[in-house]
């Protein structure tokens, strides 16, 4: 597998769960009370257990049918989210005449493997289902033998703030004089803008300068990557109206290869707050 498949729609996910239940039901004797399948994977390392509650109420362990294991792998791959990975462990419980109870573990959690996968398993996991640097939890980085991320830089000058737009016209409407982003960059820029930590926020939202009837739409918060600090309006206007961010901020994001730092130092946060509030340090 070199590229993860396209995402499954919710109805496709439900259909796969139904098929898994049908396969498991077909391999157990009539009268069963409950089927519980646990699935764990990292790259090519796969573990699957089936616990069957028999008519006498006693649980018995079986090896799940290979087709059920294959379908679970299809389901896992189809739930991959670009940059965020996919779950590594899931539990599906089937009861007669009841909807299945499905628990997909979070992509940042390590499942309780029976046998610890080798480093190549976790390396394959990151190759099959690529993650942005900030989405690789410490345990997965360690299991895959990856180096620890570099500490966040301390700015050597003032933290910069962007121009949300380029001015207003005679009627007070915002004016944009910027080159639009190419389509393939829009989601990557948005992901960067949304990944940085919030350092200042309001409980209320502001009005949309491009759609004045939206009076409670624009997030009133600020984020920083330690070099720039930007208001929530930057991502909002890009997402809602296609307004590209300040060109200098875009250049900075490109130079970072669209990968925000996993954390921002306390010193950088203080400088960012000073840039936002106009306070002198």
Steps between C-alpha positions, in 0.01 A plus 500: 500500500655831391204736534198474730168452317242771473293570813190291561172682537310430826252273321790301354651464846166374636472252213848362569411457869185313393704273272750430779213401730351274233831319445556448873143383553549242227794339678335441840228252602136618524381639832799722569432791734778740409800533268787727595788550256810698589733615224846653536742597226823685431611487139497134398482378862140392564334342803134397517309319776141378506317441827172310464242484776335162448136403580613384844630851573865395509752691286721311257792627295513429128721607214301746285427398141770636263238687300390689811862591570542621141186714521624654825819599318295656220298691757813627675661612174180668387481705819844654444503879533781673309762631737329345804535126438241239588409293804726212600252314718125440489238294683176390335222336703208324333183399686201327336226741390703805613714749309873430527697686765817631339793669674778629275802605703644847447795518259722632781440201731711185509287186504577217747695275264539137609845503343690824455541570125857555380613853407444422130130451578467854633720634221267335249204650686637849439585414140159349421307768690717814502463747787606860541789534745280648771257206466761235586461431874811442708438126548464444123810703427692291754363166372594594142851605606453858384711778648336734747370820345720806525409734786290796392713797394517816706442798273797734462271797432139615533229253410328613180127547448332484157272737315163324484418690179656789307274790593139607443322677214282811518206297627704339775523161331834314528736509204727211398806553278669161532571204280259212579641178637525206265224249586738229625642740760174620653440200729867486600504868593173461692639199686804706602292796613266276702777293661678778689405547867244762598661764725214748527128439453157651551182307574315689225549520125530809281324620187602384152646798313417335166147398599371757752181300562718244676531679832624209711733308270868600521699334783639762738822322586871518428746220425878500469777279366763702688593716201160626388179561698173515307131549577240233435368722221795397279394134480129591502522729197714252309256219574178695447594752229826377347692801631872412501694589816758776510758410228788518748320255730440264207869519408586412861261202500646372173852534641387287794380240248149543638609337827429704814709445814363246747527758779584865555738613770386717788734776382348496151149505644582812703639671189193397299263643762699823500469520120124450522431742783760759405669479838867584532731248662 
